[in-house]
Amino acid sequence: MADRTPLLQTIDVDVGIDGHNFARKLNLVIEPGQCWCILGRNGAGKTTLLHTLAGLHKPTAGDIRLDGIPIGTLPRKHIAQQIGVLFQDQEDRFPATVMETVLQGRHPHLHGWQWETPDDITIARQALAQVDLDDLAERNVLTLSGGERQRAAIATLLAQQPRLLLLDEPTNHLDLHHRIHILQRLRTHCQQSGATLIMVLHDINLAARFCDHALLMSGNARIHAGNCNDILQTATLEAAFNHPLVAVETAHGRAWLPR
């Protein structure tokens, strides 16, 4: 019988900061190959929840399991090989080339003082090509525009080759073309590799277009989670975002416009 252990699972998880609760008794089962979005208004706790799923923020109650094992008991190196995190903003304190920056994604797979191998460099170059930055590999990362730096950060995550990618607003600083292009590449990467994608998004329509599962944070620890077709409903979205919406049908499925 095939192993049905979820890639990531939360069991009665509470999430909060300084007595403010963002989630209560959250139960999620996240499988390989799925693409999840986390949606909600400002201050709903989206980033805190993402960091909790990554093991960077301890839940106030409950258990988070990676491959059936409590994440808090796993070695950090193992977690780094399995989970990749994209933060909202990138900080570069020292000059480095774009290639050197992307190669940092290979560090969880190296041993001690081991240098990157030719295979690591090939993986990094392929990741740069996926985000259309292969021609900037030797540029100083400090000279990149905001959108270019965001794509370099996503390339670093792809070079890491984690089974679970957790991205906090991956479309930050990206123009319209690269916003669509990057989300399409990320979804294709998950479909082809079996990796799982969980990303915080602000755009309901991008979430509906590129994700198959949604986690909608409505404030006061109210969370709706499940298949996008079930969760992304006009009345539910209006309640979550506290604004009236009108649904329209497009070539890419349903979309919502503010009234």
Buried (B, 14 or more C-beta within 10 A) or exposed (E): EEEEEBBBBBBEBBBBEEEEBBBBEBEBEBBBBBBBBBBBBEEBBBBBBBBBBBBBBEBBBBEBBBBEEEBEEBEEEBBBBBBBBBBEEBEEEEEBBBBBBBBBBBBBBEEEEEEBEEEBBEBBBEBBBBBBBBEBBEBBBEEBEEBBBBBBBBBBBBBBBBBBBBBBBBBBBBEEEBBBBBBEBBBEBBEEBEBBBBBBBBBBBBBBBBBBBBBBBBBEBBBBBEEBEEBBBEEBBBBBBEEEBEEEEEEEEBBBEEE
